[in-house]
Amino acid sequence: YLKISKLALAFAIIHSKPPGKSSKEYTEYLARTVSEQDFGWKWKVEVLEAEVLRLRQELLLNRISPRFCLENRKQDTSAETLLGQESINPTSYSSQLEDSGCDVCNDSAFDSLGIASDFHPSEHNVNTSKHWLERVPPLNLCHTSKEHSLTAPVHFLQRLLELRKLSEGGILQADFSELENDSFTICNSVSQLLDGLTFFYNSPKFPAPSFLTEGVCVLLSLITDSKLSNYVLKKCFKKIEEFKKNLIEIILRNRSVNRFQALHSVSQTLGLLGRNNILRNSLISLLLSGVRQFAEQLLQAHQVQSVYDIAQYENIFLLCMILEQLLQNETEESNISSSDYGGEENTKFLKNLDQVILHLSDEFPLFSLYLWRVSVLLNSGQMQ
């Protein structure tokens, strides 16, 4: 039947082709036309899906606290004027990318590895919250551009976090059990946020847009919030794990000449994620796996005197630094819950590590030193 259908279609195309065109040219023209129609339908579907998600977000917020949504509607008129300006907490990397490929970014948005200068999840200042609430843009974004696909979930999650603060301060009454009844909305919003962050880390802009920093801070706030984190981690844990793997791959696979500023931003995000007790062990395991696999590949290339990926060799040091910092923080904490940081990956990393360091130390002394320092931290954790 399929062969007969294809044959019939071929005869129909040949019979209906306009004069002056070959059958091949006419077939290609029809294929382009159908493809364009499919693209148009896909675009319409994306717009409608974004609008449905926006309406579900507003409905969820209204169910949690009707008064909160009413107060936000009063602020919509004034808030719309802020959409073209720098949005909340406009910290950004002010330095432009330079030709040298050196890391020239401004660290005003983040302190040293893992500490956001404007991120304090434990603070609940009511006056600051009310002022911040007045500046939140309304939830009227249904665009499908990459920027708005990130800012839309950021704005919704920011409102959810602010509602959490206001309810904790006794200003508003909120029923967060509604999150159980509509897990799709928050899960879809977090998933959209993670996809947007991954896209921009894969295709960085300089200076980094402020909404990228906002997205990271919102994600961290959700994960560290005592009430909301349960809903987020329960429904989106696999997506967050995939996000961490993608960030590690972005660091390892980036081969552009001017890549260090972009990779610096990615490494800071990984360090911030690693400060969460729930995400830390799995992130350490992923980092150990990445460093171990590269060490094995480098050793194999060194033994047979074959070429190795120089760009990946340069990038691996970022993973080593993140891993060392996380292990150092874990060792210094007094409330260590487990001495087995990476589980099975810990054992794989330490196995035959002395031999690996011995063979690589002459040709790659800096990398060998990092391997040794990481092994010392792992062993010190086991001894505790």
Buried (B, 14 or more C-beta within 10 A) or exposed (E): EEEEEEEEEEEEBEEEBEEEEEEEEBBEBBEEEEEEEEEEEEEEEBEEEBEEBBEBBBBBBBBBBEEBBEBBEEBEEEBEEBEEEEBBBEBBBEBEBEEEBEBBBBEEBBEEBBEBEEBEBEEEEEEEBBEBBEBBBBBEBBEBEEBBBBBBBBBBBBBBBBBBBBBBBEBBEBEBEBBEEBBEBBBBBBBBBBBBBBBBBBEBEBBBBBBBBBBBBBBBBBBBBEEBBEBBBEBBEEBBBBBBBBBBEBBBEBEEEBBBBBBBBBBBBBBBBBBBEEBBBBBBBBBBBBBBEBBEBBBEBBEEEEEBBEBBBBBBBBBBBBBBBBBBBBBEEEEEEEBEBBBEBBEBBBEEBEEBBEBBBEEBEEBBEBBBBBBEBBEBBEEE
